[in-house]
């Protein structure tokens, strides 16, 4: 009897401990979300025939209409989905709205502009010299006035109706490009951080920790310091002749980061298999 009584006490104690842990967990979750408002998420229902595949980019126009870059280009106005037809609108990797409301697109081997009012697409590949028109897979599109920066696996193009420049890299890993107030930066895992200066490239840091994993996010503060995030950790860089790199946060183990969002004083890291890190 004493054994059964003690067993009941142990089970009750474990149940109470479980309730306490669950309460603390929910409380922590509640406090964590406080700074991000009231979270709301819903799943968008697609037409059964709409097979999006991999979604690479999403851009919103001034009316709140979303354009989804996937294996094809889709338009969603909040209720209805529309496939935007075009023999060159495949594998849309990057998009950017210009001030005049036009949607600029970059995909595998293609660059051009879509008029959302007419849904008419016009290629701008004639801005490229003929020997550079095989641009391959595009991963980055950045607009700066009338100029467009187009980043591929190992090349960076700067194109406009009246100008063309190209920077070429080599190595085993794809180049990740970043556009900051102090200039254009290119990071390659295993090599380090490059800075584009005029028509030349300067390897400004070969710090082994910074170079180990691809830098997926960079920002610059008012003092000219750079913040860089990779699967290895978070780093601060000072723009000096000898470029000082400090490790702010070591993730202890490599994270597979899929997306990064800045929210006021916090960085939200979306990972593959490790949830959201703040």
C-alpha positions as CSV (number, residue, x, y, z in Angstrom):
1,X,0.0,0.0,0.0
2,X,2.8,2.4,0.9
3,X,4.4,1.7,-2.5
4,X,1.2,2.4,-4.3
5,X,0.7,5.6,-2.3
6,X,4.2,6.8,-3.0
7,X,3.7,6.0,-6.7
8,X,0.6,8.1,-6.9
9,X,2.4,11.0,-5.2
10,X,5.3,10.8,-7.8
11,X,2.8,10.7,-10.7
12,X,0.9,13.7,-9.3
13,X,4.2,15.5,-8.8
14,X,5.2,14.9,-12.4
15,X,1.9,16.1,-13.6
16,X,2.2,19.3,-11.6
17,X,5.7,19.8,-12.9
18,X,4.4,19.3,-16.5
19,X,1.7,21.9,-16.0
20,X,4.3,24.3,-14.5
21,X,6.6,23.9,-17.5
22,X,3.8,24.3,-20.0
23,X,2.6,27.5,-18.2
24,X,6.1,29.0,-18.2
25,X,6.5,28.0,-21.9
26,X,3.3,29.7,-22.9
27,X,4.2,32.7,-20.7
28,X,7.6,33.0,-22.4
29,X,6.0,32.7,-25.8
30,X,3.5,35.4,-24.9
31,X,6.3,37.7,-23.8
32,X,8.3,36.9,-26.9
33,X,5.5,37.9,-29.2
34,X,4.7,41.2,-27.3
35,X,7.2,43.2,-29.4
36,X,5.8,41.9,-32.6
37,X,2.1,42.7,-32.1
38,X,-0.7,40.2,-32.4
39,X,0.5,37.5,-34.8
40,X,-1.9,36.4,-37.5
41,X,-1.4,33.8,-40.1
42,X,-3.6,32.1,-42.6
43,X,-3.1,29.8,-45.5
44,X,-3.9,31.1,-49.0
45,X,-6.2,28.7,-50.9
46,X,-5.0,28.2,-54.4
47,X,-6.9,27.2,-57.5
48,X,-6.5,23.4,-57.8
49,X,-4.8,23.9,-61.1
50,X,-2.4,26.5,-59.8
51,X,0.9,24.7,-59.2
52,X,3.3,27.3,-57.9
53,X,6.3,25.1,-57.2
54,X,9.2,26.9,-55.5
55,X,8.4,30.6,-54.6
56,X,11.5,32.7,-55.1
57,X,10.2,36.3,-54.5
58,X,7.1,38.3,-53.7
59,X,6.5,41.9,-54.5
60,X,3.5,44.1,-53.7
61,X,2.3,47.1,-55.7
62,X,0.8,50.3,-54.3
63,X,-2.7,48.8,-54.4
64,X,-1.8,45.8,-52.3
65,X,-1.7,43.4,-55.2
66,X,0.9,40.6,-54.8
67,X,3.1,39.3,-57.6
68,X,4.6,36.0,-56.9
69,X,7.8,34.9,-58.6
70,X,7.9,31.1,-58.9
71,X,8.3,28.6,-61.8
72,X,5.8,31.0,-63.4
73,X,4.6,34.5,-62.6
74,X,1.4,34.8,-60.6
75,X,-0.8,37.7,-59.5
76,X,-3.0,37.7,-56.4
77,X,-5.4,40.5,-55.6
78,X,-6.5,39.2,-52.2
79,X,-9.1,36.8,-53.6
80,X,-8.3,35.6,-57.1
81,X,-5.1,34.1,-58.6
82,X,-4.1,34.9,-62.1
83,X,-1.3,33.3,-64.1
84,X,0.5,35.9,-66.2
85,X,1.3,34.3,-69.5
86,X,4.5,34.9,-71.4
87,X,7.0,32.8,-73.2
88,X,9.9,34.4,-71.2
89,X,8.2,34.5,-67.8
90,X,9.7,31.3,-66.2
91,X,11.7,30.8,-63.1
92,X,11.2,34.3,-61.8
93,X,13.9,34.7,-59.1
94,X,13.9,38.5,-58.4
95,X,11.5,41.4,-58.8
96,X,11.5,45.1,-58.0
97,X,8.8,47.8,-58.5
98,X,10.0,51.2,-59.9
99,X,8.6,54.5,-58.9
100,X,6.4,54.6,-62.0
101,X,4.7,51.4,-60.9
102,X,6.4,49.1,-63.4
103,X,7.5,45.6,-62.2
104,X,11.1,44.7,-63.2
105,X,11.8,41.0,-63.4
106,X,14.9,38.8,-63.5
107,X,14.8,35.1,-64.2
108,X,16.9,32.4,-65.7
109,X,18.6,34.1,-68.7
110,X,16.1,36.9,-68.8
111,X,15.5,40.5,-67.6
112,X,12.7,42.9,-68.5
113,X,9.7,44.9,-67.3
114,X,6.0,44.2,-66.8
115,X,3.3,46.8,-66.9
116,X,0.7,45.8,-64.2
117,X,-2.0,47.8,-65.9
118,X,-1.8,45.8,-69.2
119,X,0.1,42.8,-68.0
120,X,2.3,43.3,-71.0
121,X,6.0,42.2,-70.6
122,X,8.9,43.7,-72.5
123,X,12.4,42.2,-72.5
124,X,15.4,44.4,-71.8
125,X,18.0,41.9,-72.8
126,X,19.0,44.3,-75.6
127,X,20.7,46.3,-72.9
128,X,23.3,43.6,-72.6
129,X,26.1,43.2,-75.2
130,X,25.5,40.1,-77.3
131,X,28.5,38.3,-75.7
132,X,26.9,38.7,-72.2
133,X,23.3,37.8,-72.9
134,X,23.7,34.3,-71.6
135,X,23.4,35.6,-68.0
136,X,22.3,32.2,-66.5
137,X,20.5,32.0,-63.2
138,X,19.7,35.4,-61.6
139,X,19.5,35.5,-57.8
140,X,19.5,39.3,-57.0
141,X,17.9,42.4,-58.5
142,X,18.6,45.8,-57.1
143,X,17.3,49.1,-58.6
144,X,19.3,52.4,-58.2
145,X,17.6,55.1,-60.2
146,X,17.8,54.3,-63.8
147,X,20.4,51.6,-63.2
148,X,19.8,47.9,-62.3
149,X,22.2,45.6,-60.6
150,X,21.7,42.0,-61.5
151,X,23.5,39.3,-59.5
152,X,24.0,35.8,-60.9
153,X,26.0,32.9,-59.5
154,X,29.4,34.3,-60.3
155,X,28.7,37.6,-62.1
156,X,27.3,41.0,-61.2
157,X,25.9,43.2,-64.0
158,X,25.0,46.9,-63.8
159,X,22.8,47.8,-66.7
160,X,20.7,50.7,-68.0
161,X,19.4,51.9,-71.3
162,X,22.7,53.7,-71.9
163,X,25.3,51.8,-69.9
164,X,26.7,48.4,-69.1
165,X,29.3,47.0,-66.6
166,X,30.2,43.5,-65.4
167,X,32.2,42.1,-62.5
168,X,33.2,38.4,-62.6
169,X,34.2,36.1,-59.8
170,X,35.3,32.5,-59.5
171,X,35.2,29.8,-56.9
172,X,33.1,26.9,-55.7
173,X,30.2,28.8,-54.0
174,X,27.6,31.2,-55.3
175,X,28.3,34.9,-54.6
176,X,25.9,36.7,-52.3
177,X,25.6,40.4,-53.2
178,X,24.7,43.2,-50.7
179,X,23.9,46.9,-51.6
180,X,24.6,49.3,-48.7
181,X,25.1,53.1,-48.4
182,X,28.9,52.7,-48.4
183,X,29.0,50.6,-51.5
184,X,28.4,47.2,-53.1
185,X,29.6,44.1,-51.3
186,X,30.0,40.5,-52.4
187,X,30.5,37.5,-50.1
188,X,31.7,34.1,-51.1
189,X,31.9,31.2,-48.7
190,X,35.5,30.0,-48.4
191,X,36.9,33.2,-49.8
192,X,35.7,36.2,-47.8
193,X,34.1,39.6,-48.3
194,X,34.7,41.8,-51.4
195,X,34.0,45.4,-51.9
196,X,33.4,46.9,-55.4
197,X,35.2,50.2,-55.9
198,X,34.6,51.7,-59.3
199,X,35.4,49.1,-61.8
200,X,37.7,47.1,-59.5
201,X,37.1,44.6,-56.7
202,X,38.9,44.6,-53.3
203,X,39.0,41.6,-51.0
204,X,38.5,43.5,-47.7
205,X,38.2,40.6,-45.3
206,X,39.4,37.0,-45.2
207,X,38.5,36.5,-41.6
208,X,38.0,32.6,-41.3
209,X,34.8,32.8,-39.3
210,X,33.2,35.4,-41.6
211,X,34.3,33.4,-44.6
212,X,33.2,30.0,-43.4
213,X,29.4,30.3,-44.4
214,X,27.6,32.5,-46.9
215,X,26.7,35.9,-45.5
216,X,23.0,36.2,-46.3
217,X,22.2,39.5,-44.7
218,X,24.2,42.8,-44.2
219,X,23.2,46.2,-43.0
220,X,25.0,49.5,-42.2
221,X,24.4,51.9,-39.3
222,X,24.8,55.6,-39.2
223,X,28.4,55.3,-37.9
224,X,29.4,53.2,-40.9
225,X,29.7,49.9,-39.1
226,X,28.4,46.9,-40.9
227,X,26.4,44.0,-39.4
228,X,26.7,40.6,-41.2
229,X,24.7,37.4,-40.6
230,X,25.6,34.0,-41.8
231,X,24.9,30.4,-40.7
232,X,28.0,30.7,-38.5
233,X,26.9,33.7,-36.5
234,X,26.5,37.5,-36.3
235,X,29.5,39.8,-37.0
236,X,30.3,43.5,-36.8
237,X,32.7,45.0,-39.3
238,X,34.5,48.4,-39.1
239,X,35.3,50.0,-42.4
240,X,39.0,50.8,-41.9
241,X,42.2,50.3,-43.8
242,X,42.7,46.9,-42.0
243,X,39.0,46.1,-41.6
244,X,38.3,44.8,-38.1
245,X,35.8,41.9,-37.8
246,X,34.3,41.1,-34.4
247,X,32.1,38.1,-33.7
248,X,29.0,39.3,-31.9
249,X,27.2,36.0,-31.6
250,X,28.4,32.5,-32.4
251,X,25.5,30.1,-33.2
252,X,27.6,27.2,-31.7
253,X,26.4,25.0,-34.6
254,X,25.7,26.0,-38.2
255,X,22.2,27.1,-38.9
256,X,20.6,26.7,-42.3
257,X,19.0,30.1,-42.7
258,X,16.3,30.6,-45.3
259,X,15.2,34.2,-44.6
260,X,16.1,37.2,-42.4
261,X,13.7,40.0,-41.5
262,X,14.6,43.2,-39.6
263,X,12.0,44.2,-37.1
264,X,12.9,47.4,-35.2
265,X,15.8,46.3,-32.9
266,X,15.5,42.6,-33.6
267,X,16.5,40.3,-36.4
268,X,14.2,37.4,-37.1
269,X,16.0,34.4,-38.7
270,X,13.9,31.8,-40.4
271,X,15.8,28.5,-40.5
272,X,15.4,25.0,-42.1
273,X,14.6,22.7,-39.2
274,X,15.4,25.0,-36.3
275,X,12.4,27.3,-36.3
276,X,12.6,31.1,-36.0
277,X,15.5,32.6,-34.1
278,X,15.4,36.2,-32.7
